[in-house]
Amino acid sequence: MAQKRIDRQQAFRTNGAAAYDVRAYETALPKRKSAQLPEERQAPVKVRQKVVRARLPVMPGMVLGFLAISVMVALVIFTQADLYEATSQASALTTQLEEVAHENEMLQTEYESKIDMDAIEKRAMELGMVQPSANQTVYLDLTGTDRGEVLQQESDSDASFLQKLVDGVARLVAYLQ
Protein backbone atom coordinates (compact mmCIF):
# COMPACT_ATOMS: atom_id res chain seq x y z
CA MET A 1 0.00 0.00 0.00
CA ALA A 2 2.90 2.30 0.72
CA GLN A 3 4.24 1.69 -2.79
CA LYS A 4 0.98 2.83 -4.37
CA ARG A 5 1.13 6.02 -2.40
CA ILE A 6 4.67 6.77 -3.57
CA ASP A 7 3.71 6.12 -7.19
CA ARG A 8 0.77 8.44 -6.84
CA GLN A 9 3.01 11.13 -5.38
CA GLN A 10 5.36 10.95 -8.28
CA ALA A 11 2.51 11.01 -10.75
CA PHE A 12 0.97 14.17 -9.33
CA ARG A 13 4.19 15.59 -7.89
CA THR A 14 2.52 16.83 -4.76
CA ASN A 15 4.41 14.83 -2.15
CA GLY A 16 1.15 14.11 -0.36
CA ALA A 17 0.33 17.75 0.30
CA ALA A 18 -2.14 20.03 -1.38
CA ALA A 19 0.64 22.23 -2.76
CA TYR A 20 2.81 21.26 -5.74
CA ASP A 21 6.33 20.05 -5.12
CA VAL A 22 8.43 22.75 -6.75
CA ARG A 23 11.53 20.57 -6.78
CA ALA A 24 9.85 18.06 -9.00
CA TYR A 25 10.17 20.40 -11.99
CA GLU A 26 13.45 21.02 -13.77
CA THR A 27 14.78 24.06 -12.01
CA ALA A 28 18.00 25.29 -10.54
CA LEU A 29 17.17 23.69 -7.29
CA PRO A 30 18.56 20.25 -6.71
CA LYS A 31 16.11 17.42 -6.76
CA ARG A 32 15.02 16.21 -3.47
CA LYS A 33 14.77 12.59 -2.72
CA SER A 34 11.27 11.54 -2.23
CA ALA A 35 10.63 10.64 1.30
CA GLN A 36 9.09 7.35 1.91
CA LEU A 37 6.08 7.37 4.04
CA PRO A 38 6.08 5.06 6.98
CA GLU A 39 3.92 2.02 6.76
CA GLU A 40 0.44 2.43 7.99
CA ARG A 41 -0.06 1.07 11.40
CA GLN A 42 -3.26 -0.38 12.51
CA ALA A 43 -4.87 1.55 15.27
CA PRO A 44 -4.93 -0.43 18.46
CA VAL A 45 -8.37 -1.78 19.31
CA LYS A 46 -9.52 -0.36 22.59
CA VAL A 47 -11.06 -2.88 24.85
CA ARG A 48 -13.66 -1.35 27.04
CA GLN A 49 -13.05 -2.33 30.59
CA LYS A 50 -15.76 -2.47 33.13
CA VAL A 51 -15.43 0.37 35.61
CA VAL A 52 -15.79 -0.81 39.14
CA ARG A 53 -16.85 1.89 41.56
CA ALA A 54 -16.66 1.57 45.27
CA ARG A 55 -20.06 1.47 46.96
CA LEU A 56 -20.72 4.33 49.29
CA PRO A 57 -21.99 3.34 52.69
CA VAL A 58 -25.70 4.02 53.27
CA MET A 59 -26.13 6.22 56.28
CA PRO A 60 -29.19 5.43 58.40
CA GLY A 61 -29.68 9.12 59.16
CA MET A 62 -29.98 9.91 55.48
CA VAL A 63 -32.49 7.11 54.96
CA LEU A 64 -34.57 8.24 57.95
CA GLY A 65 -34.39 11.84 56.78
CA PHE A 66 -35.54 10.86 53.29
CA LEU A 67 -38.40 8.83 54.74
CA ALA A 68 -39.42 11.69 57.04
CA ILE A 69 -39.42 14.16 54.16
CA SER A 70 -41.41 11.72 52.01
CA VAL A 71 -44.01 11.27 54.76
CA MET A 72 -44.28 15.05 55.22
CA VAL A 73 -44.74 15.63 51.50
CA ALA A 74 -47.42 12.92 51.41
CA LEU A 75 -49.19 14.52 54.40
CA VAL A 76 -49.11 17.94 52.75
CA ILE A 77 -50.55 16.50 49.54
CA PHE A 78 -53.33 14.65 51.38
CA THR A 79 -54.08 17.70 53.53
CA GLN A 80 -54.38 19.86 50.43
CA ALA A 81 -56.69 17.28 48.87
CA ASP A 82 -58.87 17.24 52.01
CA LEU A 83 -58.92 21.04 52.08
CA TYR A 84 -59.97 21.16 48.44
CA GLU A 85 -62.71 18.60 49.08
CA ALA A 86 -63.99 20.50 52.13
CA THR A 87 -64.00 23.75 50.18
CA SER A 88 -65.93 22.11 47.36
CA GLN A 89 -68.48 20.71 49.82
CA ALA A 90 -68.85 24.10 51.52
CA SER A 91 -69.41 25.74 48.16
CA ALA A 92 -72.02 23.13 47.21
CA LEU A 93 -73.79 23.56 50.57
CA THR A 94 -73.78 27.35 50.17
CA THR A 95 -75.38 27.00 46.75
CA GLN A 96 -77.94 24.57 48.17
CA LEU A 97 -78.70 26.97 51.06
CA GLU A 98 -79.31 29.82 48.62
CA GLU A 99 -81.68 27.62 46.60
CA VAL A 100 -83.60 26.53 49.71
CA ALA A 101 -83.82 30.13 50.98
CA HIS A 102 -85.24 31.23 47.62
CA GLU A 103 -87.72 28.35 47.66
CA ASN A 104 -88.72 29.23 51.24
CA GLU A 105 -89.33 32.84 50.22
CA MET A 106 -91.48 31.72 47.31
CA LEU A 107 -93.52 29.36 49.53
CA GLN A 108 -93.95 32.06 52.21
CA THR A 109 -95.25 34.47 49.59
CA GLU A 110 -97.65 31.84 48.26
CA TYR A 111 -98.81 31.01 51.80
CA GLU A 112 -99.49 34.65 52.63
CA SER A 113 -101.38 35.16 49.39
CA LYS A 114 -103.71 32.28 50.21
CA ILE A 115 -104.81 33.69 53.57
CA ASP A 116 -108.43 34.78 53.24
CA MET A 117 -109.57 36.69 56.31
CA ASP A 118 -113.25 36.44 55.35
CA ALA A 119 -113.05 32.65 55.16
CA ILE A 120 -111.29 32.54 58.55
CA GLU A 121 -113.95 34.73 60.22
CA LYS A 122 -116.73 32.62 58.69
CA ARG A 123 -115.18 29.41 59.97
CA ALA A 124 -114.69 30.94 63.44
CA MET A 125 -118.40 31.88 63.56
CA GLU A 126 -119.31 28.31 62.61
CA LEU A 127 -117.24 27.05 65.54
CA GLY A 128 -119.02 29.40 67.96
CA MET A 129 -116.36 32.06 68.34
CA VAL A 130 -117.36 35.71 68.75
CA GLN A 131 -115.56 39.07 68.58
CA PRO A 132 -114.25 40.24 71.99
CA SER A 133 -116.35 42.86 73.77
CA ALA A 134 -114.96 46.12 75.15
CA ASN A 135 -114.87 44.84 78.75
CA GLN A 136 -112.71 41.88 77.73
CA THR A 137 -109.92 44.07 76.44
CA VAL A 138 -107.19 44.75 79.00
CA TYR A 139 -104.41 47.29 78.45
CA LEU A 140 -101.11 47.03 80.30
CA ASP A 141 -99.11 50.07 81.33
CA LEU A 142 -95.41 49.29 81.02
CA THR A 143 -94.12 52.84 81.39
CA GLY A 144 -92.96 52.30 84.98
CA THR A 145 -89.41 51.47 85.92
CA ASP A 146 -88.26 47.95 86.47
CA ARG A 147 -86.61 46.96 89.68
CA GLY A 148 -85.23 43.85 91.20
CA GLU A 149 -84.39 42.73 94.68
CA VAL A 150 -81.59 40.38 95.64
CA LEU A 151 -82.44 38.20 98.58
CA GLN A 152 -79.64 36.77 100.63
CA GLN A 153 -79.77 33.79 102.89
CA GLU A 154 -79.00 34.34 106.47
CA SER A 155 -75.50 33.22 107.12
CA ASP A 156 -74.43 31.41 110.18
CA SER A 157 -71.60 33.63 111.27
CA ASP A 158 -71.50 31.84 114.60
CA ALA A 159 -70.85 28.45 112.98
CA SER A 160 -67.27 27.27 113.04
CA PHE A 161 -65.18 26.37 110.00
CA LEU A 162 -65.58 22.68 110.80
CA GLN A 163 -69.37 23.00 110.94
CA LYS A 164 -69.43 24.78 107.53
CA LEU A 165 -67.27 22.02 106.05
CA VAL A 166 -69.58 19.29 107.38
CA ASP A 167 -72.64 21.13 106.02
CA GLY A 168 -70.96 21.49 102.60
CA VAL A 169 -70.14 17.77 102.42
CA ALA A 170 -73.69 16.88 103.51
CA ARG A 171 -75.13 19.08 100.72
CA LEU A 172 -72.76 17.48 98.20
CA VAL A 173 -73.84 13.98 99.24
CA ALA A 174 -77.50 14.99 99.06
CA TYR A 175 -76.93 16.43 95.57
CA LEU A 176 -75.21 13.27 94.33
CA GLN A 177 -77.97 10.99 95.58
LOZATOR-363596 format. One record per residue: residue number from 1; residue in one letter; y, x, z of N, C-alpha, C in turn. Coordinates in nm, 4 decimals, padded with zeros to 6 digits. Layout:
N
ATOM   resi   resn    n.north     n.east       n.up   ca.north    ca.east      ca.up    c.north     c.east       c.up
ATOM    NUM      a          Y          X          Z          Y          X          Z          Y          X          Z
...
This chain:
177
ATOM   resi   resn    n.north     n.east       n.up   ca.north    ca.east      ca.up    c.north     c.east       c.up
ATOM      1      m   -00.1161    00.0818    00.0000    00.0000    00.0000    00.0000    00.1250    00.0881    00.0000
ATOM      2      a    00.1162    00.1977    00.0692    00.2298    00.2896    00.0724    00.2567    00.3459   -00.0657
ATOM      3      q    00.1531    00.3691   -00.1438    00.1688    00.4244   -00.2785    00.2424    00.3258   -00.3683
ATOM      4      k    00.2149    00.1992   -00.3565    00.2827    00.0985   -00.4366    00.4311    00.0974   -00.4046
ATOM      5      r    00.4636    00.1142   -00.2814    00.6016    00.1133   -00.2401    00.6756    00.2329   -00.3018
ATOM      6      i    00.6133    00.3463   -00.2997    00.6768    00.4667   -00.3566    00.6980    00.4477   -00.5048
ATOM      7      d    00.5983    00.3951   -00.5756    00.6120    00.3709   -00.7192    00.7264    00.2726   -00.7440
ATOM      8      r    00.7392    00.1752   -00.6676    00.8445    00.0767   -00.6840    00.9806    00.1405   -00.6625
ATOM      9      q    00.9880    00.2311   -00.5637    01.1134    00.3006   -00.5384    01.1548    00.3825   -00.6590
ATOM     10      q    01.0611    00.4524   -00.7143    01.0954    00.5363   -00.8284    01.1322    00.4503   -00.9480
ATOM     11      a    01.0713    00.3366   -00.9613    01.1008    00.2513   -01.0749    01.2425    00.1959   -01.0643
ATOM     12      f    01.2848    00.1568   -00.9492    01.4172    00.0973   -00.9333    01.5203    00.1955   -00.8820
ATOM     13      r    01.4749    00.3115   -00.8372    01.5591    00.4195   -00.7891    01.6542    00.3707   -00.6784
ATOM     14      t    01.6003    00.3004   -00.5875    01.6831    00.2521   -00.4762    01.6425    00.3105   -00.3441
ATOM     15      n    01.5321    00.3789   -00.3374    01.4831    00.4409   -00.2147    01.4688    00.3380   -00.1022
ATOM     16      g    01.4386    00.2166   -00.1363    01.4114    00.1146   -00.0363    01.5348    00.0504    00.0211
ATOM     17      a    01.6528    00.0912   -00.0218    01.7752    00.0330    00.0297    01.8352   -00.0557   -00.0774
ATOM     18      a    01.9387   -00.1266   -00.0429    02.0031   -00.2143   -00.1380    02.0921   -00.1348   -00.2331
ATOM     19      a    02.1350   -00.0179   -00.1907    02.2226    00.0640   -00.2761    02.1385    00.1518   -00.3686
ATOM     20      y    02.1966    00.1929   -00.4800    02.1260    00.2812   -00.5736    02.1222    00.4218   -00.5187
ATOM     21      d    02.0174    00.4918   -00.5504    02.0048    00.6335   -00.5125    02.0792    00.7146   -00.6171
ATOM     22      v    02.1929    00.7703   -00.5786    02.2750    00.8432   -00.6749    02.2108    00.9734   -00.7186
ATOM     23      r    02.1218    01.0270   -00.6429    02.0570    01.1528   -00.6780    01.9484    01.1308   -00.7819
ATOM     24      a    01.9111    01.0116   -00.8034    01.8062    00.9852   -00.9000    01.8566    01.0059   -01.0423
ATOM     25      y    01.9841    00.9971   -01.0653    02.0396    01.0167   -01.1992    02.0689    01.1643   -01.2209
ATOM     26      e    02.0747    01.2057   -01.3422    02.1023    01.3454   -01.3774    02.2471    01.3740   -01.3459
ATOM     27      t    02.2704    01.4409   -01.2403    02.4063    01.4783   -01.2015    02.4044    01.6199   -01.1519
ATOM     28      a    02.5166    01.6645   -01.1061    02.5290    01.8002   -01.0542    02.4610    01.8155   -00.9212
ATOM     29      l    02.4342    01.7095   -00.8596    02.3688    01.7168   -00.7295    02.2215    01.7473   -00.7476
ATOM     30      p    02.1680    01.8281   -00.6586    02.0254    01.8556   -00.6706    01.9437    01.7304   -00.6388
ATOM     31      k    01.8293    01.7243   -00.6988    01.7423    01.6108   -00.6763    01.6826    01.6181   -00.5376
ATOM     32      r    01.6784    01.5114   -00.4799    01.6214    01.5023   -00.3466    01.4770    01.4610   -00.3588
ATOM     33      k    01.3997    01.5155   -00.2727    01.2593    01.4766   -00.2722    01.2498    01.3369   -00.2135
ATOM     34      s    01.1680    01.2619   -00.2746    01.1536    01.1265   -00.2228    01.0750    01.1316   -00.0921
ATOM     35      a    01.1295    01.0657   -00.0015    01.0638    01.0633    00.1297    00.9524    00.9601    00.1275
ATOM     36      q    00.8464    01.0011    00.1848    00.7352    00.9085    00.1907    00.7517    00.8215    00.3148
ATOM     37      l    00.7279    00.7000    00.2925    00.7368    00.6075    00.4041    00.6102    00.6170    00.4869
ATOM     38      p    00.6262    00.6043    00.6153    00.5056    00.6082    00.6983    00.4190    00.4865    00.6701
ATOM     39      e    00.2944    00.5011    00.6986    00.2020    00.3919    00.6760    00.2352    00.2759    00.7703
ATOM     40      e    00.2149    00.1618    00.7176    00.2433    00.0438    00.7991    00.1411    00.0341    00.9119
ATOM     41      r    00.1947    00.0110    01.0245    00.1067   -00.0064    01.1402    00.0931   -00.1556    01.1678
ATOM     42      q   -00.0197   -00.1858    01.2145   -00.0380   -00.3256    01.2510    00.0235   -00.3471    01.3887
ATOM     43      a    00.0932   -00.4549    01.3993    00.1550   -00.4873    01.5272    00.0448   -00.5186    01.6272
ATOM     44      p    00.0610   -00.4657    01.7470   -00.0433   -00.4932    01.8457   -00.0453   -00.6427    01.8809
ATOM     45      v   -00.1609   -00.6961    01.8958   -00.1784   -00.8368    01.9312   -00.1588   -00.8489    02.0817
ATOM     46      k   -00.0636   -00.9326    02.1161   -00.0357   -00.9515    02.2585   -00.1330   -01.0543    02.3136
ATOM     47      v   -00.1960   -01.0165    02.4184   -00.2883   -01.1063    02.4851   -00.2119   -01.1684    02.6017
ATOM     48      r   -00.2071   -01.2962    02.5984   -00.1349   -01.3655    02.7042   -00.2193   -01.3661    02.8305
ATOM     49      q   -00.1605   -01.3109    02.9325   -00.2335   -01.3054    03.0587   -00.1872   -01.4199    03.1470
ATOM     50      k   -00.2772   -01.4673    03.2232   -00.2465   -01.5764    03.3134   -00.1639   -01.5216    03.4290
ATOM     51      v   -00.0512   -01.5862    03.4538    00.0369   -01.5427    03.5612   -00.0092   -01.6087    03.6898
ATOM     52      v   -00.0350   -01.5282    03.7857   -00.0806   -01.5787    03.9140    00.0369   -01.5689    04.0104
ATOM     53      r    00.0773   -01.6818    04.0613    00.1886   -01.6848    04.1560    00.1346   -01.7087    04.2947
ATOM     54      a    00.1998   -01.6488    04.3885    00.1574   -01.6655    04.5272    00.1993   -01.8052    04.5740
ATOM     55      r    00.1160   -01.8737    04.6438    00.1472   -02.0060    04.6963    00.2387   -01.9924    04.8159
ATOM     56      l    00.3420   -02.0721    04.8160    00.4329   -02.0720    04.9293    00.3730   -02.1585    05.0389
ATOM     57      p    00.3891   -02.1175    05.1603    00.3335   -02.1991    05.2686    00.4109   -02.3312    05.2805
ATOM     58      v    00.3402   -02.4392    05.3102    00.4017   -02.5701    05.3272    00.4427   -02.5813    05.4730
ATOM     59      m    00.5714   -02.6034    05.4922    00.6223   -02.6129    05.6285    00.6141   -02.7576    05.6748
ATOM     60      p    00.5560   -02.7806    05.7922    00.5425   -02.9188    05.8403    00.6784   -02.9863    05.8603
ATOM     61      g    00.7788   -02.9097    05.8982    00.9124   -02.9681    05.9165    00.9682   -03.0229    05.7870
ATOM     62      m    00.9425   -02.9513    05.6784    00.9908   -02.9979    05.5483    00.9188   -03.1260    05.5063
ATOM     63      v    00.7900   -03.1304    05.5317    00.7114   -03.2486    05.4962    00.7581   -03.3689    05.5784
ATOM     64      l    00.7778   -03.3477    05.7085    00.8242   -03.4571    05.7948    00.9646   -03.5010    05.7549
ATOM     65      g    01.0489   -03.4053    05.7212    01.1838   -03.4395    05.6776    01.1821   -03.5205    05.5495
ATOM     66      f    01.0982   -03.4796    05.4547    01.0864   -03.5539    05.3291    01.0344   -03.6953    05.3549
ATOM     67      l    00.9358   -03.7079    05.4418    00.8827   -03.8402    05.4743    00.9886   -03.9267    05.5425
ATOM     68      a    01.0641   -03.8666    05.6336    01.1687   -03.9422    05.7040    01.2749   -03.9898    05.6054
ATOM     69      i    01.3154   -03.9036    05.5153    01.4158   -03.9423    05.4159    01.3598   -04.0516    05.3254
ATOM     70      s    01.2338   -04.0391    05.2863    01.1717   -04.1412    05.2009    01.1678   -04.2763    05.2717
ATOM     71      v    01.1323   -04.2758    05.3996    01.1275   -04.4010    05.4761    01.2676   -04.4611    05.4867
ATOM     72      m    01.3675   -04.3767    05.5110    01.5046   -04.4280    05.5222    01.5532   -04.4874    05.3899
ATOM     73      v    01.5229   -04.4207    05.2815    01.5630   -04.4738    05.1505    01.4939   -04.6076    05.1251
ATOM     74      a    01.3647   -04.6154    05.1584    01.2924   -04.7420    05.1405    01.3541   -04.8518    05.2271
ATOM     75      l    01.3897   -04.8188    05.3515    01.4516   -04.9186    05.4396    01.5859   -04.9645    05.3842
ATOM     76      v    01.6647   -04.8737    05.3324    01.7939   -04.9111    05.2749    01.7734   -05.0037    05.1556
ATOM     77      i    01.6764   -04.9714    05.0716    01.6501   -05.0555    04.9542    01.6050   -05.1953    04.9969
ATOM     78      f    01.5125   -05.2030    05.0928    01.4652   -05.3333    05.1380    01.5757   -05.4112    05.2091
ATOM     79      t    01.6595   -05.3409    05.2849    01.7702   -05.4076    05.3530    01.8685   -05.4649    05.2512
ATOM     80      q    01.8972   -05.3884    05.1474    01.9862   -05.4382    05.0428    01.9255   -05.5591    04.9731
ATOM     81      a    01.7945   -05.5553    04.9509    01.7276   -05.6695    04.8871    01.7363   -05.7929    04.9767
ATOM     82      d    01.7134   -05.7753    05.1074    01.7238   -05.8874    05.2008    01.8667   -05.9416    05.2060
ATOM     83      l    01.9639   -05.8510    05.2052    02.1037   -05.8924    05.2077    02.1382   -05.9714    05.0823
ATOM     84      y    02.0905   -05.9253    04.9688    02.1157   -05.9975    04.8435    02.0517   -06.1357    04.8480
ATOM     85      e    01.9286   -06.1421    04.8998    01.8598   -06.2707    04.9080    01.9325   -06.3662    05.0026
ATOM     86      a    01.9776   -06.3146    05.1178    02.0497   -06.3988    05.2134    02.1819   -06.4469    05.1544
ATOM     87      t    02.2496   -06.3606    05.0819    02.3754   -06.3998    05.0180    02.3505   -06.5068    04.9129
ATOM     88      s    02.2442   -06.4919    04.8376    02.2107   -06.5925    04.7361    02.1785   -06.7268    04.8017
ATOM     89      q    02.1037   -06.7236    04.9112    02.0708   -06.8479    04.9817    02.1962   -06.9121    05.0394
ATOM     90      a    02.2863   -06.8307    05.0960    02.4096   -06.8850    05.1519    02.4942   -06.9487    05.0428
ATOM     91      s    02.4982   -06.8852    04.9282    02.5737   -06.9410    04.8155    02.5122   -07.0738    04.7701
ATOM     92      a    02.3804   -07.0783    04.7621    02.3128   -07.2016    04.7212    02.3373   -07.3133    04.8230
ATOM     93      l    02.3330   -07.2778    04.9529    02.3560   -07.3789    05.0567    02.5017   -07.4269    05.0548
ATOM     94      t    02.5951   -07.3376    05.0265    02.7352   -07.3778    05.0174    02.7547   -07.4758    04.9028
ATOM     95      t    02.6919   -07.4471    04.7902    02.6998   -07.5376    04.6751    02.6380   -07.6726    04.7096
ATOM     96      q    02.5243   -07.6701    04.7779    02.4571   -07.7945    04.8171    02.5434   -07.8730    04.9158
ATOM     97      l    02.6092   -07.8028    05.0095    02.6969   -07.8697    05.1059    02.8131   -07.9382    05.0350
ATOM     98      e    02.8713   -07.8702    04.9367    02.9816   -07.9309    04.8619    02.9352   -08.0559    04.7880
ATOM     99      e    02.8145   -08.0509    04.7302    02.7617   -08.1678    04.6596    02.7373   -08.2835    04.7554
ATOM    100      v    02.6813   -08.2550    04.8732    02.6528   -08.3602    04.9712    02.7834   -08.4183    05.0257
ATOM    101      a    02.8843   -08.3329    05.0487    03.0132   -08.3824    05.0975    03.0771   -08.4755    04.9939
ATOM    102      h    03.0681   -08.4381    04.8683    03.1227   -08.5236    04.7622    03.0474   -08.6565    04.7564
ATOM    103      e    02.9151   -08.6492    04.7673    02.8345   -08.7721    04.7660    02.8675   -08.8593    04.8866
ATOM    104      n    02.8880   -08.7973    05.0032    02.9233   -08.8721    05.1240    03.0580   -08.9421    05.1064
ATOM    105      e    03.1523   -08.8732    05.0462    03.2837   -08.9332    05.0222    03.2727   -09.0524    04.9279
ATOM    106      m    03.1913   -09.0374    04.8255    03.1717   -09.1480    04.7306    03.1066   -09.2673    04.8000
ATOM    107      l    03.0048   -09.2428    04.8825    02.9364   -09.3523    04.9527    03.0286   -09.4177    05.0552
ATOM    108      q    03.1124   -09.3399    05.1227    03.2055   -09.3952    05.2211    03.3064   -09.4866    05.1506
ATOM    109      t    03.3535   -09.4427    05.0357    03.4474   -09.5251    04.9589    03.3805   -09.6545    04.9141
ATOM    110      e    03.2579   -09.6454    04.8684    03.1837   -09.7645    04.8257    03.1594   -09.8587    04.9427
ATOM    111      y    03.1267   -09.8006    05.0593    03.1011   -09.8810    05.1798    03.2279   -09.9558    05.2215
ATOM    112      e    03.3398   -09.8858    05.2211    03.4649   -09.9489    05.2630    03.5091   -10.0560    05.1641
ATOM    113      s    03.4769   -10.0367    05.0373    03.5161   -10.1382    04.9386    03.4319   -10.2651    04.9504
ATOM    114      k    03.3161   -10.2543    05.0091    03.2277   -10.3709    05.0207    03.2515   -10.4518    05.1484
ATOM    115      i    03.3407   -10.4048    05.2342    03.3693   -10.4808    05.3571    03.4563   -10.6011    05.3197
ATOM    116      d    03.4055   -10.7182    05.3520    03.4777   -10.8431    05.3241    03.5059   -10.9092    05.4577
ATOM    117      m    03.6327   -10.9045    05.4996    03.6689   -10.9572    05.6313    03.6461   -11.1083    05.6401
ATOM    118      d    03.6656   -11.1794    05.5332    03.6440   -11.3248    05.5346    03.4972   -11.3566    05.5599
ATOM    119      a    03.4087   -11.2817    05.4974    03.2651   -11.3053    05.5163    03.2252   -11.2707    05.6597
ATOM    120      i    03.2874   -11.1672    05.7166    03.2544   -11.1288    05.8552    03.3010   -11.2369    05.9522
ATOM    121      e    03.4211   -11.2887    05.9336    03.4727   -11.3949    06.0219    03.3867   -11.5213    06.0108
ATOM    122      k    03.3458   -11.5540    05.8904    03.2617   -11.6729    05.8694    03.1293   -11.6578    05.9418
ATOM    123      r    03.0693   -11.5413    05.9300    02.9407   -11.5176    05.9971    02.9581   -11.5200    06.1486
ATOM    124      a    03.0684   -11.4662    06.1996    03.0944   -11.4693    06.3436    03.1088   -11.6122    06.3930
ATOM    125      m    03.1727   -11.6993    06.3184    03.1879   -11.8399    06.3565    03.0515   -11.9081    06.3600
ATOM    126      e    02.9644   -11.8729    06.2624    02.8310   -11.9311    06.2607    02.7524   -11.8911    06.3841
ATOM    127      l    02.7768   -11.7714    06.4354    02.7052   -11.7239    06.5542    02.7687   -11.7722    06.6839
ATOM    128      g    02.8787   -11.8452    06.6765    02.9398   -11.9020    06.7961    03.0493   -11.8154    06.8539
ATOM    129      m    03.0974   -11.7204    06.7842    03.2061   -11.6356    06.8339    03.3391   -11.7031    06.8028
ATOM    130      v    03.4374   -11.6783    06.8925    03.5715   -11.7358    06.8749    03.6746   -11.6259    06.8898
ATOM    131      q    03.7972   -11.6521    06.8442    03.9071   -11.5565    06.8582    03.9465   -11.5512    07.0062
ATOM    132      p    03.9841   -11.4325    07.0576    04.0240   -11.4254    07.1991    04.1557   -11.5007    07.2229
ATOM    133      s    04.1629   -11.5626    07.3423    04.2859   -11.6345    07.3774    04.3844   -11.5368    07.4397
ATOM    134      a    04.5051   -11.5826    07.4631    04.6122   -11.4960    07.5147    04.5813   -11.4480    07.6560
ATOM    135      n    04.5125   -11.5289    07.7369    04.4836   -11.4872    07.8753    04.3681   -11.3879    07.8828
ATOM    136      q    04.2970   -11.3705    07.7747    04.1877   -11.2714    07.7732    04.2360   -11.1320    07.7354
ATOM    137      t    04.3545   -11.1212    07.6860    04.4070   -10.9923    07.6440    04.4661   -10.9212    07.7638
ATOM    138      v    04.4258   -10.7979    07.7873    04.4747   -10.7193    07.8998    04.5367   -10.5916    07.8440
ATOM    139      y    04.6596   -10.5628    07.8881    04.7292   -10.4407    07.8450    04.7298   -10.3415    07.9593
ATOM    140      l    04.7039   -10.2162    07.9294    04.7032   -10.1109    08.0298    04.8306   -10.0287    08.0178
ATOM    141      d    04.8883   -09.9951    08.1321    05.0070   -09.9111    08.1334    04.9638   -09.7706    08.1724
ATOM    142      l    04.9718   -09.6785    08.0785    04.9293   -09.5410    08.1024    05.0485   -09.4457    08.1072
ATOM    143      t    05.1660   -09.4977    08.1369    05.2839   -09.4119    08.1388    05.2960   -09.3331    08.2679
ATOM    144      g    05.2234   -09.3671    08.3704    05.2298   -09.2959    08.4983    05.1704   -09.1560    08.4876
ATOM    145      t    05.1982   -09.0771    08.5921    05.1469   -08.9406    08.5922    05.0050   -08.9386    08.6470
ATOM    146      d    04.9308   -08.8438    08.5982    04.7945   -08.8260    08.6472    04.7989   -08.7322    08.7657
ATOM    147      r    04.7057   -08.7522    08.8560    04.6958   -08.6607    08.9684    04.5508   -08.6516    09.0114
ATOM    148      g    04.5210   -08.5429    09.0736    04.3854   -08.5231    09.1203    04.3865   -08.4636    09.2593
ATOM    149      e    04.2831   -08.4911    09.3333    04.2725   -08.4393    09.4682    04.1441   -08.3591    09.4797
ATOM    150      v    04.1536   -08.2432    09.5434    04.0379   -08.1591    09.5639    03.9951   -08.1792    09.7083
ATOM    151      l    03.8731   -08.2213    09.7239    03.8201   -08.2441    09.8576    03.7340   -08.1250    09.8959
ATOM    152      q    03.7554   -08.0777    10.0149    03.6772   -07.9643    10.0628    03.5870   -08.0106    10.1749
ATOM    153      q    03.4698   -07.9476    10.1790    03.3790   -07.9773    10.2886    03.4291   -07.9055    10.4129
ATOM    154      e    03.3978   -07.9666    10.5220    03.4341   -07.9002    10.6466    03.3428   -07.7812    10.6647
ATOM    155      s    03.4030   -07.6704    10.6954    03.3218   -07.5502    10.7123    03.2930   -07.5283    10.8595
ATOM    156      d    03.1789   -07.4744    10.8817    03.1407   -07.4435    11.0184    03.1895   -07.3028    11.0489
ATOM    157      s    03.3090   -07.2922    11.0963    03.3635   -07.1600    11.1267    03.3013   -07.1044    11.2539
ATOM    158      d    03.2443   -07.1957    11.3350    03.1837   -07.1502    11.4596    03.0430   -07.0943    11.4366
ATOM    159      a    02.9819   -07.1289    11.3228    02.8447   -07.0845    11.2977    02.8438   -06.9336    11.2714
ATOM    160      s    02.7379   -06.8712    11.3185    02.7274   -06.7267    11.3038    02.6775   -06.6925    11.1626
ATOM    161      f    02.6836   -06.5656    11.1294    02.6366   -06.5182    11.0000    02.4889   -06.5486    10.9819
ATOM    162      l    02.4110   -06.5322    11.0872    02.2681   -06.5575    11.0803    02.2415   -06.7058    11.0539
ATOM    163      q    02.3180   -06.7928    11.1145    02.3003   -06.9366    11.0936    02.3346   -06.9739    10.9485
ATOM    164      k    02.4407   -06.9159    10.8913    02.4782   -06.9429    10.7527    02.3701   -06.8944    10.6572
ATOM    165      l    02.3090   -06.7816    10.6881    02.2024   -06.7269    10.6049    02.0803   -06.8179    10.6080
ATOM    166      v    02.0436   -06.8673    10.7248    01.9285   -06.9576    10.7376    01.9565   -07.0877    10.6624
ATOM    167      d    02.0778   -07.1413    10.6730    02.1131   -07.2641    10.6016    02.1069   -07.2423    10.4495
ATOM    168      g    02.1530   -07.1276    10.4034    02.1494   -07.0962    10.2598    02.0070   -07.0880    10.2075
ATOM    169      v    01.9175   -07.0247    10.2830    01.7773   -07.0136    10.2424    01.7125   -07.1515    10.2439
ATOM    170      a    01.7452   -07.2329    10.3419    01.6881   -07.3692    10.3505    01.7328   -07.4527    10.2304
ATOM    171      r    01.8602   -07.4389    10.1893    01.9081   -07.5127    10.0723    01.8388   -07.4628    09.9452
ATOM    172      l    01.8164   -07.3336    09.9372    01.7480   -07.2762    09.8199    01.6046   -07.3268    09.8114
ATOM    173      v    01.5345   -07.3329    09.9236    01.3977   -07.3837    09.9245    01.3965   -07.5312    09.8875
ATOM    174      a    01.4930   -07.6068    09.9361    01.4990   -07.7496    09.9058    01.5284   -07.7693    09.7550
ATOM    175      y    01.6112   -07.6831    09.6999    01.6431   -07.6930    09.5574    01.5207   -07.6612    09.4714
ATOM    176      l    01.4435   -07.5620    09.5099    01.3267   -07.5206    09.4325    01.2125   -07.6201    09.4423
ATOM    177      q    01.2099   -07.7005    09.5450    01.0993   -07.7970    09.5579    01.1295   -07.9143    09.4769
